[in-house]
C-alpha cells in the first residue's frame, strides 16, 4: 500500500505523484492541508522517514517565524504540535510504502521505495 501526503499546489508534490503513476502506482492521496495528520500519525511518519521533527519543518513558512521555531529550545513534541496545528509547516510530499517513507524532494527520492 502506497500513500502520498500531497499538496496539489506544490510542483514537487505533483511531480512526485506523477512519477509514482508513471511506475503504475496509484497511491492513496492524503491532502494533508485539508486533513492534517494528528500527533501520533506524524510521529509514525517521522519514524518511517528516520528523521527528527525539526528536519520535517518548512523553514520558509510564516508560521515558522511567528512561532520562533528556529529556537533550539523547542522540544520534539512542541515541534510536532506546531506541525499538527499548522500543517503548512510540514515538508512535502511524503511518500509511504509499508514501514518505509521518503520525502519527495527531489521527486526521484521515491525511486528508493520501488
N, C-alpha and C positions, 0 to 999 in steps of 0.2 A: 504494500500500500504506500503510495506516494502522496505527499501533501506539500503544498506551497503556500506560505504566508505571503500574500500578494497585495501589491498596490498597483492597480491598473494605470495610474497616472505616472508611475515611475518607469523610465525607459529600461533600466537594468532588470526590473521585475518582469516587464513584458518580454524582454529578450530571453530571460531565463525560462519563462513559461513556454516560449516558442521553441527553445532548444529541447525541452522535455518532450513537447509534442512532436518535434521532428524525429525524436527517437521512439515514437509510438507509445509515449507515456502520457496518460490523461490523469493528472493528479487531482486530488481533492483540492479545491481552491478555497482558502480561507482569506476573506477580505478583512484583514486584521484591524483596519481603521474603523470598520463598521462593527465588528465583533472582536474586540480586543481579547487577547489571552489573559486568563487570570494568573495570579502569582504562581500557583502550582504548575500550570502549563508552561509558564515562562521559565521556571526553574528546570523543568524537564527538558525544554528546548536547549537551554544553556548547557545542561549535562551532555546532551547528544552532540552539541556543537563543540564541546570541550573548551569553552571559553568562559571568562568571567563576565559578570553583568556589565562592567564598565566597557568591555570590548564590543558590546552589542548596542551601545548608545550612539545615536546620530548627534554628533557634537555641533553641527551647524544649525540645529533647530532652536527656535526662540525659547522653548521651554527649558532647554539645556542651560541657557544663560540665565533665564529668570529664576530657576531653581538652584543656581550655583552648583551644578552637578560636577563641575571641574574640581571642586573641593574634595580632596582625598579623604576627608573625614566621613564622607557618606559611606555607610555600610552597604554590603551587597544587597541586603534586604531593602534598604532605603532606595537603592537604585532600581531594584525590581519593582517596588511600589510606584516609583516615578514613571516607569515604562507602562505599568498597568493603567495608571491614571492618565498618562499622556502617550498613547500608542504611536504617535508620530516620532517619538524618541527611539523606537525600535528600528534597527538597521534592517534593510530588506534587500532582496527577498530571502526568506529562509526556506530551504527545501529539506524535507524529511523523508527518509526511507527506512522504515523499521526503527532500529535503535541508533541510526546514524543521521546526521544532518550537516548541511553546509550552508554558508552564505553565498548567494549568487552574485558575488562581487569579486571578480568578474563572473559573468554567466557561465563560463566554461568550468567553474568550480563544481557544478553539478555533475560533470562527467565522472568525478571521483566516485559517485554513488551508483553508476551504471554497472 
